[in-house]
Amino acid sequence: MPEKELDDKILSLLEKNPALSAVELADVLKISEKTIQTRLEEMGDSRQTILIIDDEPDAIIAAKRALQSEGYNVIEAYNGKTGLEAIEEKTPDLILLDVMMPDMDGFEICKQLKKDELYNHIPIIMLTAKGEVDDRIEGIETGADDYITKPFNLRELKARIRMVLRRAQN
C-alpha cells in the first residue's frame, strides 16, 4: 500500500478513536505493528526529506552528513531501481540525482518521474561529473530543476537546495 494511502487510513482511524494503540491499528489495517510505528514516527517528523540517488557511496556519505547537519531527513539509494522504490515508500521533498549510474541513468529516472502525476511535483537537482553544455541542457530538458557538476562545493549545494525547495513551496 502506498505511503500516502496508509497514512490517510491511520489518520482516519485515529480521528475516530484517538485511543487506538499501534497494535490495534495494525490489526485493523492487517499490517505489522512495526510498520505502524514507523509511519507514526514519520508523520510526526516535520523535517524536509531529501533522497540522494547515486552509485558512489562516498558521494552519498558526504552529502548526507552535510544535509543532516542542516536538519534535513536524508534517504539514500545506490542505483536507479532502488531510488524509484524509495520514492514510492517515502515521497521526498527533493531528489539529488546522479546522472551516470549502471542500471538506469539519471536522465531516464528524471523522465519517468516527470511523467508520473504522483511524483512530477518533486524537485530534482542533478549532481554529476558530466559538465558539458549538452549534458546540462539534457538535464534541464528532462525536467531537472537544477544541475550541479561534481566535484561540488557543499555550501553551494546547500544554498541551491534551499533555493529549489523555496521555489517548490510557492
N, C-alpha and C positions, 0 to 999 in steps of 0.2 A: 504494500500500500504506500503511495507517495507520502512524503513527509507532511506536506500541507494538509492533505486529506486526513491523516492520522491526528495531527494537531487539532484540526477543526472538530473531530469526533471527541477527542479528550476534553476540549474546552466545553463542548456542548453537554457532555455528561457531568462535568464539574459545575456548570451553571445550574443544572437541575438538582444536583446533590453535591454541595461543596465538601461534604464529609467523606466522600469516597476515597478509599486508600488506593495505593498503586496496585495492590493485589486484586482488589475489586475491579479496578479499571481494566487490568489485564484479563480477568475472567470475562468481563462483558465484551471486550474487543477481540478476545481469542488470540492474544499475542503475549509475549513474555513480559514478566514484571520488569526485567532489566530494560527492555525497550521503552516501557512506560516511564521508568525512572530517567532514562536518557532524554526522552522527549520533554519531560517536565523540567529537567535541568536546562536544556537548551532554550525552552520557551522563556525561562527566567533570565537567560543571558542576553543582555541588550547590546553587547558588543557587535560591531560590524564584522562580517566574516569574509575573509579573502581566501580563495582557493588558488594554490600555486600548482600548475601542471608543468613539470619539467623532468626530463630523464636524467639530469645531473644532480645527484644528491647534495653535492657541495653548494650548488646554486640555491637549492631549496633551503638548506640549513641556514645559510647566511641571511637570506631574505626573511625566512620565518622568524629568526631571532630578532631582527630589526623591527619587523612588523608587530610581533608580540610585545616588544618593549614600548610600542606606541599605543597599546591597548586593543589591538585587533585580535580576533579569534582567527587562527590560521589553520587551514586544512591543506594537506599535501597529496599529490598524486604523481606517480613516476612515469606515466605514459597516458596517451590519449584515451584509451579504453577505460582505465581506472578513473581518469578525470571526469569522463562523462557519467560514470557510475556515481562518483562523489557528488556531482551536481544534482543527480536525482535524489540522493539521500539527504543532502543538506544544501538547499539553494543558497549559494554565496551572494554577497553584496557586490563582489568584484572578482574577476579572474585574472591572474597573471599567467600568461600562456607562452611557453617556449614554442618556437616555430619548428626547429629541427628535432624531430623525435622519430624513432624507428618504426613504430606501428602505424601511426596516423600523425601527419604533421599538423602544426598549429593552425595553418590556413584552413585545413579541412574541418578541424574541430570548430573553429570560428564560424565557418559557413553553416555547419549543422546547427549550431546554437542560434544563429541569427535567423534561421528558417523556422525555428520551433517557437510557437506562441508562448509556451510556458517559460522559456529561457531567453528570448530575444531582448529582453529589457536589461539583462545583466551586462554591465560594462566590462570590456575586455581590454587589457593592456598586454600587448605582445612584447616579450623580452627575448631577444635573440642576438646571435652573433652575425646574422645576415643584415648588414647595414647598407647595402646598395639601394639606390633610389628606387629601382624597380621592385625590390623586396618591400620597402616601406609603402609604396603605392599599393601593392597587392594586399598587404596587411590592412590598410585603411579601406580598400575596396571590398574586402571580405567582411567588413563590419567592425574591425577593431577601433576602440576609442582613442588609443594612443599606441605608440610604437617606440620602444626603447632598445638601444643596442647594448650588447654585453661587450666588455665589462661595463657595468653601470655604477654610478655613484649612489649610495644608499640614501643620502639626504635628498637627492633629486628624485629617486624612486618614490620616497615617502611623500614628497611635495606633489608629484604627479598623481599619486593615488588619492590624496586629499582633494585635488582639483577634479578628478574624474568622478569621485563619489559625490562631491558637492554638485556638480553638473547633473548627475543622475537623480539627485533628490529634488531638483527644481522642475 
